[in-house]
Amino acid sequence: MMRNTVRRLRPTPHLSTAMLACCALLAAMPDLRAADTVEGNLLLQIKGEVEVFHNGRKIVLRDKMEDIQHYGLKVPARSFKAGDVIVLNIRSPYVYRAITAAVNLVKKGGQIPVKQQHWRFLGMDKDARKIAAADILACQDVPAAAAPDGNGEEAREKLGFLPNGSDWVKTKDQLNKWYCMGFVLTQEMLDAPMPAK
């Protein structure tokens, strides 16, 4: 009579080392944990025309303000996590050139403000789809502080921005061509939302 035998595979030293290295790598990357994902609307108020990219994918924009000289938008709720890249491709040949953004968390979870130090000016005539987190983090060109024109603050408040949250920024030079600005969502930003009203 034949016996069914089961062979036990012993992990080789190379396999064990590789498995341990993978586990250590995953443990050292908290950005990949599901708990770090939040749901929210991206709020934008921009003096100019804009295309919006989230992790290299263009967002279809709806419910835009009719006046392209003062563009306000609430992007439908989506998931955000640490390391996400938001890039704006902008044409704002106007005097003010003011830009502000925030992530408004669902279920009155508060708002993640985007401050001046988070933004980077990424240059003209760039392919916004190809700009990665590493490109933004390596860039040292922080936009200048800005102030909106007369109806900017009122429009921002209507859109749902919390007072004293996100900063207004602008390019340092008056640009008449399309240019890219962007920021990376960090764990620090996700961990410290402003409380909802």
N, CA, C and O of each residue as an XYZ file, in Angstrom:
788
protein
N       0.830     -1.187      0.000
C       0.000      0.000      0.000
C       0.873      1.247      0.000
O       1.875      1.337      0.709
N       0.444      2.230     -0.843
C       1.250      3.452     -0.921
C       0.757      4.460      0.094
O      -0.444      4.653      0.283
N       1.691      5.081      0.725
C       1.330      6.131      1.674
C       1.446      7.494      1.019
O       2.363      7.781      0.250
N       0.455      8.329      1.369
C       0.575      9.721      0.911
C       1.515     10.439      1.851
O       1.284     10.499      3.059
N       2.549     10.969      1.301
C       3.501     11.692      2.147
C       3.492     13.155      1.763
O       3.383     13.512      0.590
N       3.605     13.965      2.745
C       3.657     15.404      2.524
C       5.053     15.872      2.839
O       5.568     15.660      3.937
N       5.655     16.508      1.866
C       6.993     17.048      2.089
C       6.882     18.428      2.694
O       6.152     19.279      2.187
N       7.576     18.641      3.733
C       7.615     19.971      4.328
C       8.787     20.732      3.738
O       9.931     20.278      3.735
N       8.445     21.917      3.238
C       9.503     22.750      2.669
C      10.101     23.602      3.763
O       9.399     24.333      4.462
N      11.371     23.502      3.896
C      12.039     24.359      4.869
C      12.501     25.616      4.171
O      13.085     25.547      3.090
N      12.247     26.776      4.779
C      12.710     28.003      4.128
C      14.221     28.033      4.041
O      14.927     27.730      5.004
N      14.690     28.398      2.892
C      16.131     28.535      2.729
C      16.571     29.823      3.398
O      15.748     30.719      3.585
N      17.822     29.949      3.759
C      18.294     31.193      4.380
C      18.040     32.409      3.508
O      17.728     33.487      4.014
N      18.177     32.233      2.169
C      17.963     33.364      1.268
C      16.504     33.809      1.278
O      16.208     35.004      1.285
N      15.576     32.811      1.278
C      14.147     33.123      1.280
C      13.746     33.808      2.577
O      13.013     34.797      2.558
N      14.219     33.290      3.699
C      13.900     33.885      5.001
C      14.391     35.315      5.082
O      13.670     36.187      5.567
N      15.589     35.568      4.623
C      16.150     36.922      4.650
C      15.331     37.867      3.787
O      15.068     39.003      4.181
N      14.925     37.400      2.608
C      14.126     38.241      1.710
C      12.778     38.558      2.315
O      12.299     39.688      2.227
N      12.149     37.533      2.947
C      10.840     37.761      3.566
C      10.952     38.760      4.716
O      10.110     39.646      4.860
N      11.984     38.614      5.521
C      12.178     39.539      6.639
C      12.420     40.964      6.143
O      11.923     41.925      6.730
N      13.187     41.091      5.058
C      13.469     42.411      4.497
C      12.202     43.065      3.981
O      11.999     44.265      4.167
N      11.331     42.269      3.321
C      10.055     42.811      2.811
C       9.164     43.271      3.954
O       8.553     44.338      3.888
N       9.094     42.450      5.012
C       8.267     42.818      6.169
C       8.780     44.102      6.823
O       7.997     44.975      7.197
N      10.089     44.202      6.954
C      10.679     45.403      7.561
C      10.404     46.633      6.715
O      10.139     47.713      7.244
N      10.466     46.467      5.388
C      10.215     47.591      4.488
C       8.775     48.074      4.598
O       8.524     49.278      4.655
N       7.822     47.133      4.628
C       6.411     47.506      4.750
C       6.134     48.179      6.092
O       5.367     49.140      6.167
N       6.766     47.665      7.156
C       6.565     48.268      8.478
C       7.110     49.680      8.539
O       6.602     50.515      9.288
N       8.142     49.951      7.754
C       8.762     51.281      7.766
C       8.042     52.268      6.861
O       8.444     53.429      6.780
N       6.984     51.833      6.178
C       6.259     52.712      5.263
C       4.831     52.911      5.748
O       3.912     52.309      5.194
N       4.619     53.739      6.767
C       3.275     53.942      7.304
C       2.329     54.555      6.295
O       1.114     54.454      6.463
N       2.846     55.191      5.243
C       1.983     55.810      4.240
C       1.092     54.793      3.546
O       0.083     55.174      2.952
N       1.436     53.495      3.603
C       0.673     52.483      2.906
C      -0.444     51.894      3.758
O      -1.219     51.075      3.266
N      -0.542     52.285      5.007
C      -1.583     51.737      5.858
C      -2.934     52.292      5.453
O      -3.046     53.463      5.090
N      -3.972     51.445      5.515
C      -5.317     51.878      5.137
C      -5.817     52.978      6.055
O      -6.594     53.833      5.630
N      -5.381     52.970      7.311
C      -5.851     53.965      8.273
C      -5.416     55.375      7.891
O      -5.999     56.351      8.362
N      -4.404     55.489      7.049
C      -3.914     56.805      6.665
C      -4.680     57.400      5.491
O      -4.365     58.502      5.043
N      -5.677     56.687      4.990
C      -6.482     57.180      3.882
C      -7.651     57.987      4.433
O      -8.325     57.567      5.373
N      -7.878     59.149      3.833
C      -9.013     59.983      4.233
C      -9.874     60.270      3.006
O      -9.407     60.196      1.870
N     -11.132     60.597      3.256
C     -12.044     60.970      2.184
C     -12.305     62.467      2.278
O     -12.531     62.999      3.365
N     -12.272     63.137      1.145
C     -12.533     64.572      1.187
C     -12.650     65.186     -0.191
O     -12.358     64.555     -1.207
N     -13.088     66.437     -0.196
C     -13.196     67.237     -1.422
C     -11.985     68.145     -1.520
O     -11.608     68.790     -0.541
N     -11.379     68.198     -2.686
C     -10.325     69.176     -2.933
C     -10.996     70.494     -3.284
O     -11.765     70.571     -4.242
N     -10.702     71.534     -2.503
C     -11.231     72.877     -2.767
C     -10.149     73.702     -3.445
O      -8.991     73.679     -3.029
N     -10.526     74.430     -4.491
C      -9.567     75.275     -5.207
C     -10.189     76.626     -5.498
O     -11.348     76.715     -5.905
N      -9.420     77.667     -5.289
C      -9.802     79.017     -5.686
C      -8.591     79.602     -6.406
O      -7.523     79.764     -5.816
N      -8.773     79.918     -7.694
C      -7.638     80.294     -8.535
C      -8.017     81.474     -9.410
O      -9.115     81.526     -9.965
N      -7.106     82.408     -9.525
C      -7.287     83.522    -10.447
C      -6.709     83.085    -11.788
O      -5.548     83.367    -12.086
N      -7.519     82.395    -12.603
C      -7.035     81.929    -13.894
C      -7.689     80.631    -14.324
O      -8.588     80.128    -13.651
N      -7.238     80.089    -15.446
C      -7.701     78.793    -15.942
C      -6.856     77.701    -15.318
O      -5.698     77.930    -14.972
N      -7.433     76.502    -15.169
C      -6.686     75.443    -14.489
C      -7.079     74.056    -14.988
O      -8.222     73.810    -15.373
N      -6.093     73.161    -14.968
C      -6.293     71.721    -15.090
C      -5.741     71.115    -13.805
O      -4.701     71.550    -13.309
N      -6.434     70.107    -13.262
C      -6.050     69.529    -11.972
C      -5.685     68.059    -12.157
O      -6.404     67.306    -12.813
N      -4.545     67.659    -11.562
C      -4.071     66.285    -11.662
C      -3.843     65.727    -10.255
O      -3.213     66.368     -9.414
N      -4.369     64.522    -10.016
C      -4.180     63.826     -8.736
C      -3.412     62.545     -9.037
O      -3.922     61.644     -9.704
N      -2.187     62.473     -8.540
C      -1.306     61.323     -8.805
C      -1.180     61.036    -10.300
O      -1.227     59.884    -10.730
N      -1.021     62.098    -11.079
C      -0.789     61.957    -12.507
C      -2.026     61.773    -13.360
O      -1.928     61.712    -14.586
N      -3.196     61.682    -12.733
C      -4.437     61.501    -13.495
C      -5.226     62.798    -13.498
O      -5.444     63.415    -12.455
N      -5.646     63.196    -14.675
C      -6.401     64.439    -14.805
C      -7.805     64.258    -14.237
O      -8.483     63.274    -14.531
N      -8.231     65.213    -13.427
C      -9.568     65.189    -12.844
C     -10.520     65.914    -13.788
O     -10.249     67.034    -14.221
N     -11.630     65.269    -14.098
C     -12.655     65.925    -14.916
C     -13.343     66.959    -14.030
O     -13.904     66.621    -12.988
N     -13.297     68.216    -14.451
C     -13.820     69.311    -13.631
C     -15.239     69.657    -14.064
O     -15.515     69.879    -15.242
N     -16.128     69.696    -13.080
C     -17.511     70.094    -13.319
C     -17.859     71.238    -12.382
O     -17.122     71.540    -11.443
N     -18.994     71.869    -12.653
C     -19.483     72.972    -11.800
C     -18.452     74.077    -11.637
O     -18.273     74.620    -10.547
N     -17.780     74.402    -12.725
C     -16.801     75.481    -12.685
C     -17.518     76.825    -12.657
O     -18.624     76.963    -13.181
N     -16.887     77.795    -12.051
C     -17.428     79.154    -12.120
C     -17.345     79.624    -13.566
O     -16.410     79.273    -14.286
N     -18.316     80.409    -13.985
C     -18.343     80.866    -15.374
C     -17.196     81.821    -15.679
O     -16.703     81.867    -16.806
N     -16.779     82.573    -14.688
C     -15.718     83.553    -14.887
C     -14.363     82.865    -14.768
O     -13.925     82.547    -13.663
N     -13.688     82.631    -15.909
C     -12.397     81.930    -15.850
C     -11.314     82.786    -15.205
O     -10.227     82.299    -14.892
N     -11.623     84.068    -15.008
C     -10.642     84.918    -14.341
C     -10.647     84.698    -12.830
O      -9.703     85.084    -12.140
N     -11.695     84.088    -12.325
C     -11.702     83.758    -10.893
C     -12.375     82.412    -10.726
O     -13.599     82.318    -10.632
N     -11.569     81.383    -10.693
C     -12.013     80.016    -10.817
C     -12.160     79.381     -9.443
O     -11.192     79.315     -8.686
N     -13.373     78.908     -9.108
C     -13.590     78.201     -7.851
C     -14.117     76.809     -8.115
O     -14.888     76.608     -9.053
N     -13.718     75.850     -7.309
C     -14.095     74.471     -7.585
C     -14.062     73.620     -6.326
O     -13.165     73.751     -5.494
N     -15.056     72.744     -6.200
C     -15.044     71.704     -5.175
C     -15.050     70.368     -5.917
O     -16.065     69.978     -6.494
N     -13.914     69.670     -5.900
C     -13.806     68.375     -6.575
C     -14.605     67.350     -5.769
O     -14.475     67.305     -4.546
N     -15.443     66.512     -6.435
C     -16.204     65.495     -5.692
C     -15.303     64.666     -4.783
O     -14.120     64.475     -5.068
N     -15.882     64.175     -3.683
C     -15.107     63.450     -2.667
C     -14.338     62.286     -3.272
O     -14.843     61.550     -4.120
N     -13.107     62.145     -2.813
C     -12.237     61.060     -3.256
C     -11.302     60.696     -2.117
O     -11.263     61.393     -1.102
N     -10.552     59.620     -2.268
C      -9.614     59.183     -1.234
C      -8.280     59.904     -1.404
O      -7.788     60.092     -2.516
N      -7.716     60.296     -0.277
C      -6.387     60.891     -0.238
C      -5.555     60.152      0.802
O      -6.077     59.665      1.805
N      -4.247     60.076      0.546
C      -3.347     59.468      1.520
C      -2.009     60.206      1.484
O      -1.725     60.967      0.559
N      -1.209     59.967      2.496
C       0.118     60.575      2.533
C       0.904     60.150      1.298
O       0.903     58.979      0.917
N       1.573     61.117      0.682
C       2.342     60.850     -0.523
C       1.606     61.190     -1.800
O       2.201     61.187     -2.878
N       0.298     61.489     -1.697
C      -0.461     61.879     -2.888
C       0.055     63.199     -3.443
O       0.478     64.086     -2.703
N       0.006     63.301     -4.769
C       0.519     64.475     -5.473
C      -0.640     65.217     -6.129
O      -1.424     64.630     -6.875
N      -0.738     66.502     -5.847
C      -1.705     67.368     -6.517
C      -0.917     68.375     -7.346
O      -0.105     69.129     -6.811
N      -1.158     68.384     -8.648
C      -0.483     69.319     -9.552
C      -1.544     70.111    -10.305
O      -2.503     69.548    -10.832
N      -1.357     71.407    -10.346
C      -2.234     72.291    -11.103
C      -1.470     72.812    -12.309
O      -0.347     73.301    -12.188
N      -2.093     72.701    -13.469
C      -1.561     73.321    -14.677
C      -2.395     74.585    -14.881
O      -3.601     74.506    -15.118
N      -1.753     75.746    -14.789
C      -2.477     77.015    -14.654
C      -2.058     78.004    -15.731
O      -0.898     78.056    -16.140
N      -3.029     78.784    -16.178
C      -2.726     79.959    -16.996
C      -3.446     81.124    -16.348
O      -4.672     81.220    -16.401
N      -2.680     82.001    -15.742
C      -3.293     83.122    -15.021
C      -2.570     84.425    -15.344
O      -1.824     84.943    -14.513
N      -2.785     84.949    -16.530
C      -2.099     86.194    -16.918
C      -2.816     87.430    -16.392
O      -3.033     88.396    -17.124
N      -3.181     87.388    -15.114
C      -3.903     88.499    -14.514
C      -3.046     89.125    -13.426
O      -2.017     88.573    -13.035
N      -3.466     90.246    -12.958
C      -2.660     90.992    -11.996
C      -2.467     90.204    -10.702
O      -1.368     90.170    -10.148
N      -3.546     89.568    -10.220
C      -3.485     88.986     -8.876
C      -2.834     87.604     -8.848
O      -2.018     87.335     -7.966
N      -3.177     86.714     -9.799
C      -2.572     85.391     -9.881
C      -2.634     84.629     -8.560
O      -1.712     83.877     -8.243
N      -3.687     84.809     -7.795
C      -3.779     84.192     -6.471
C      -4.345     82.772     -6.558
O      -5.269     82.503     -7.326
N      -3.772     81.874     -5.759
C      -4.157     80.462     -5.749
C      -4.272     80.008     -4.294
O      -3.431     80.359     -3.467
N      -5.311     79.229     -3.978
C      -5.417     78.628     -2.656
C      -6.105     77.274     -2.787
O      -6.925     77.075     -3.683
N      -5.771     76.339     -1.889
C      -6.324     74.982     -1.953
C      -6.452     74.413     -0.544
O      -5.746     74.823      0.378
N      -7.376     73.453     -0.399
C      -7.556     72.733      0.866
C      -8.234     71.406      0.561
O      -8.830     71.232     -0.502
N      -8.139     70.470      1.505
C      -8.903     69.227      1.419
C      -9.949     69.274      2.529
O      -9.618     69.263      3.715
N     -11.215     69.327      2.123
C     -12.328     69.399      3.059
C     -12.788     67.969      3.360
O     -13.343     67.306      2.484
N     -12.565     67.491      4.580
C     -12.855     66.105      4.926
C     -14.356     65.871      5.063
O     -15.086     66.738      5.542
N     -14.811     64.687      4.636
C     -16.239     64.374      4.690
C     -16.678     64.168      6.138
O     -15.851     64.019      7.038
N     -17.988     64.165      6.342
C     -18.605     63.939      7.654
C     -18.080     64.907      8.709
O     -17.859     64.537      9.862
N     -17.887     66.155      8.287
C     -17.421     67.213      9.194
C     -16.150     66.818      9.931
O     -15.975     67.104     11.116
N     -15.263     66.146      9.186
C     -13.990     65.707      9.768
C     -12.949     66.800      9.840
O     -11.831     66.560     10.296
N     -13.300     68.014      9.393
C     -12.361     69.121      9.421
C     -11.791     69.400      8.041
O     -12.305     68.919      7.032
N     -10.732     70.176      8.012
C     -10.145     70.599      6.742
C      -8.627     70.593      6.840
O      -8.047     71.061      7.820
N      -7.997     70.052      5.800
C      -6.533     70.044      5.728
C      -6.111     71.274      4.934
O      -6.318     71.323      3.722
N      -5.522     72.267      5.598
C      -5.096     73.468      4.871
C      -3.799     73.221      4.111
O      -2.957     72.426      4.528
N      -3.659     73.912      2.996
C      -2.404     73.858      2.236
C      -1.715     75.207      2.449
O      -2.208     76.245      2.009
N      -0.578     75.175      3.123
C       0.148     76.387      3.483
C       1.178     76.740      2.403
O       1.473     75.949      1.508
N       1.704     77.943      2.526
C       2.679     78.422      1.540
C       3.868     77.478      1.420
O       4.339     77.224      0.312
N       4.364     76.949      2.547
C       5.558     76.094      2.504
C       5.297     74.748      1.827
O       6.252     74.058      1.470
N       4.037     74.354      1.639
C       3.725     73.087      0.969
C       3.810     73.202     -0.553
O       4.103     72.219     -1.234
N       3.559     74.386     -1.082
C       3.499     74.591     -2.530
C       4.894     74.642     -3.151
O       5.862     75.042     -2.505
N       4.977     74.227     -4.429
C       6.189     74.397     -5.217
C       5.813     74.886     -6.614
O       4.860     74.408     -7.228
N       6.596     75.856     -7.096
C       6.462     76.290     -8.486
C       7.314     75.345     -9.321
O       8.524     75.254     -9.115
N       6.686     74.634    -10.272
C       7.353     73.546    -10.982
C       7.767     73.899    -12.404
O       8.373     73.082    -13.097
N       7.439     75.119    -12.843
C       7.917     75.567    -14.143
C       6.861     75.621    -15.224
O       5.733     75.161    -15.043
N       7.252     76.198    -16.361
C       6.356     76.369    -17.506
C       6.486     75.214    -18.476
O       7.503     74.523    -18.534
N       5.407     75.028    -19.243
C       5.385     74.031    -20.325
C       5.812     72.642    -19.843
O       6.596     71.961    -20.505
N       5.289     72.230    -18.683
C       5.587     70.901    -18.129
C       4.409     69.964    -18.399
O       3.277     70.415    -18.573
N       4.682     68.662    -18.432
C       3.635     67.662    -18.519
C       3.224     67.316    -17.090
O       3.922     66.574    -16.399
N       2.090     67.856    -16.655
C       1.653     67.689    -15.264
C       1.437     66.229    -14.889
O       1.549     65.871    -13.716
N       1.130     65.383    -15.864
C       0.900     63.965    -15.587
C       2.168     63.252    -15.146
O       2.103     62.217    -14.483
N       3.311     63.796    -15.509
C       4.578     63.119    -15.230
C       5.301     63.662    -13.999
O       6.404     63.220    -13.677
N       4.688     64.609    -13.321
C       5.329     65.183    -12.131
C       5.008     64.303    -10.928
O       3.844     64.125    -10.568
N       6.051     63.756    -10.313
C       5.903     62.831     -9.185
C       6.249     63.522     -7.868
O       6.757     64.643     -7.846
N       5.958     62.819     -6.772
C       6.249     63.362     -5.442
C       7.719     63.730     -5.306
O       8.051     64.763     -4.724
N       8.603     62.890     -5.839
C      10.045     63.153     -5.734
C      10.421     64.463     -6.422
O      11.299     65.183     -5.947
N       9.757     64.776     -7.548
C      10.039     66.026     -8.267
C       9.654     67.236     -7.413
O      10.383     68.226     -7.346
N       8.496     67.133     -6.765
C       8.018     68.252     -5.941
C       8.896     68.409     -4.705
O       9.280     69.523     -4.349
N       9.212     67.302     -4.054
C      10.028     67.368     -2.834
C      11.441     67.861     -3.114
O      12.073     68.462     -2.245
N      11.940     67.611     -4.324
C      13.283     68.068     -4.685
C      13.299     69.533     -5.089
O      14.355     70.165     -5.092
N      12.148     70.071     -5.428
C      12.062     71.466     -5.884
C      12.161     72.419     -4.692
O      11.543     72.186     -3.653
N      12.926     73.473     -4.844
C      13.105     74.461     -3.774
C      12.371     75.776     -4.051
O      12.484     76.722     -3.271
N      11.624     75.843     -5.149
C      10.987     77.091     -5.568
C       9.607     77.237     -4.937
O       8.607     76.798     -5.504
N       9.561     77.862     -3.752
C       8.302     78.088     -3.040
C       7.658     79.356     -3.590
O       8.322     80.389     -3.678
N       6.366     79.301     -3.966
C       5.714     80.509     -4.486
C       5.642     81.619     -3.445
O       5.758     81.373     -2.245
N       5.451     82.826     -3.918
C       5.343     83.986     -3.028
C       3.971     84.018     -2.362
O       3.008     83.445     -2.872
N       3.896     84.691     -1.222
C       2.595     84.904     -0.568
C       1.757     85.819     -1.444
O       2.291     86.670     -2.154
N       0.432     85.640     -1.391
C      -0.452     86.421     -2.258
C      -1.657     86.911     -1.483
O      -1.901     86.494     -0.351
N      -2.402     87.798     -2.105
C      -3.696     88.248     -1.593
C      -4.650     88.264     -2.785
O      -4.245     88.609     -3.895
N      -5.908     87.896     -2.567
C      -6.854     87.868     -3.683
C      -7.338     89.259     -4.040
O      -7.083     90.223     -3.318
N      -8.040     89.356     -5.163
C      -8.672     90.629     -5.493
C      -9.942     90.786     -4.654
O     -10.201     89.997     -3.746
N     -10.710     91.795     -4.968
C     -11.843     92.174     -4.117
C     -12.816     91.075     -3.740
O     -13.257     91.018     -2.593
N     -13.168     90.187     -4.689
C     -14.166     89.169     -4.363
C     -13.554     87.818     -4.019
O     -14.280     86.837     -3.860
N     -12.247     87.753     -3.903
C     -11.578     86.477     -3.664
C     -11.928     85.826     -2.343
O     -12.239     84.635     -2.307
N     -11.884     86.580     -1.259
C     -12.168     86.009      0.064
C     -13.626     85.590      0.182
O     -13.934     84.551      0.765
N     -14.517     86.395     -0.370
C     -15.948     86.065     -0.313
C     -16.230     84.770     -1.081
O     -16.974     83.911     -0.609
N     -15.630     84.641     -2.267
C     -15.812     83.425     -3.071
C     -15.215     82.219     -2.360
O     -15.776     81.125     -2.410
N     -14.095     82.414     -1.708
C     -13.442     81.325     -0.982
C     -14.309     80.846      0.175
O     -14.437     79.644      0.405
N     -14.896     81.772      0.892
C     -15.758     81.408      2.016
C     -16.989     80.640      1.529
O     -17.402     79.663      2.153
N     -17.573     81.086      0.411
C     -18.735     80.392     -0.156
C     -18.399     78.959     -0.542
O     -19.240     78.068     -0.431
N     -17.195     78.742     -0.986
C     -16.759     77.416     -1.423
C     -16.560     76.470     -0.248
O     -16.582     75.252     -0.424
N     -16.365     77.020      0.958
C     -16.235     76.176      2.147
C     -14.874     76.198      2.816
O     -14.628     75.415      3.733
N     -13.972     77.088      2.374
C     -12.666     77.210      3.043
C     -12.876     77.728      4.463
O     -13.693     78.620      4.690
N     -12.137     77.168      5.412
C     -12.185     77.663      6.789
C     -11.313     78.908      6.912
O     -10.255     78.985      6.287
N     -11.746     79.880      7.709
C     -10.930     81.085      7.887
C      -9.575     80.760      8.525
O      -9.462     79.835      9.329
N      -8.568     81.525      8.159
C      -7.213     81.378      8.717
C      -6.627     79.987      8.515
O      -5.833     79.515      9.329
N      -7.024     79.331      7.423
C      -6.499     78.005      7.134
C      -5.464     78.041      6.031
O      -4.293     78.336      6.271
N      -5.901     77.741      4.827
C      -4.980     77.684      3.688
C      -4.470     79.068      3.324
O      -5.170     80.068      3.479
N      -3.228     79.105      2.835
C      -2.618     80.369      2.401
C      -2.931     80.634      0.929
O      -3.158     79.712      0.146
N      -2.936     81.918      0.578
C      -2.953     82.338     -0.821
C      -1.506     82.408     -1.290
O      -0.647     82.933     -0.583
N      -1.236     81.879     -2.478
C       0.113     81.952     -3.046
C       0.029     82.428     -4.487
O      -1.047     82.448     -5.085
N       1.178     82.814     -5.041
C       1.233     83.240     -6.444
C       2.636     82.981     -6.986
O       3.579     82.765     -6.224
N       2.758     83.006     -8.291
C       4.084     82.902     -8.898
C       4.847     84.192     -8.629
O       4.254     85.253     -8.432
N       6.158     84.082     -8.624
C       6.980     85.259     -8.337
C       7.034     86.209     -9.520
O       7.269     87.406     -9.357
N       6.815     85.672    -10.711
C       6.862     86.503    -11.909
C       5.496     86.502    -12.579
O       4.714     85.565    -12.418
N       5.221     87.551    -13.326
C       3.982     87.604    -14.096
C       4.159     86.706    -15.322
O       4.942     87.010    -16.222
N       3.420     85.600    -15.342
C       3.557     84.628    -16.424
C       2.316     84.651    -17.304
O       1.193     84.706    -16.802
N       2.520     84.609    -18.617
C       1.397     84.561    -19.541
C       1.228     83.185    -20.176
O       0.290     82.966    -20.943
N       2.134     82.253    -19.860
C       2.052     80.896    -20.393
C       1.499     79.952    -19.326
O       1.346     80.327    -18.163
N       1.199     78.712    -19.748
C       0.787     77.685    -18.805
C       1.984     77.283    -17.940
O       3.101     77.148    -18.440
N       1.747     77.097    -16.659
C       2.796     76.675    -15.735
C       2.207     75.708    -14.714
O       0.988     75.631    -14.559
N       3.068     74.972    -14.020
C       2.631     73.987    -13.037
C       3.010     74.404    -11.620
O       4.112     74.886    -11.360
N       2.061     74.200    -10.721
C       2.286     74.356     -9.280
C       1.775     73.075     -8.639
O       0.847     72.450     -9.152
N       2.374     72.683     -7.523
C       1.896     71.460     -6.894
C       2.330     71.321     -5.451
O       3.145     72.090     -4.942
N       1.756     70.309     -4.803
C       2.127     69.994     -3.425
C       1.933     68.491     -3.206
O       1.219     67.817     -3.949
N       2.593     67.996     -2.165
C       2.467     66.595     -1.760
C       1.762     66.569     -0.417
O       2.142     67.292      0.504
N       0.734     65.736     -0.303
C       0.072     65.560      0.991
C       0.990     64.744      1.900
O       1.413     63.647      1.535
N       1.295     65.274      3.072
C       2.175     64.579      4.006
C       1.357     63.991      5.150
O       0.214     64.383      5.382
N       1.961     63.048      5.854
C       1.281     62.468      7.014
C       1.021     63.537      8.071
O      -0.003     63.514      8.754
N       1.950     64.462      8.194
C       1.787     65.560      9.155
C       0.536     66.379      8.839
O      -0.196     66.769      9.749
N       0.286     66.642      7.545
C      -0.915     67.378      7.143
C      -2.175     66.579      7.467
O      -3.158     67.135      7.958
N      -2.145     65.266      7.191
C      -3.312     64.433      7.433
C      -3.615     64.308      8.926
O      -4.773     64.170      9.319
N      -2.569     64.357      9.757
C      -2.748     64.169     11.190
C      -3.218     65.430     11.912
O      -3.584     65.367     13.086
N      -3.214     66.580     11.221
C      -3.560     67.831     11.917
C      -4.578     68.661     11.138
O      -4.301     69.809     10.790
N      -5.765     68.087     10.860
C      -6.769     68.905     10.160
C      -7.318     69.986     11.083
O      -7.338     69.824     12.303
N      -7.761     71.081     10.490
C      -8.449     72.111     11.270
C      -9.854     71.593     11.579
O     -10.476     70.973     10.716
N     -10.365     71.830     12.785
C     -11.718     71.360     13.101
C     -12.768     72.061     12.255
O     -12.618     73.233     11.909
N     -13.836     71.335     11.923
C     -14.933     71.933     11.144
C     -15.651     72.976     11.987
O     -15.559     72.973     13.214
N     -16.370     73.873     11.305
C     -17.107     74.924     12.015
C     -18.189     74.307     12.882
O     -18.922     75.026     13.561
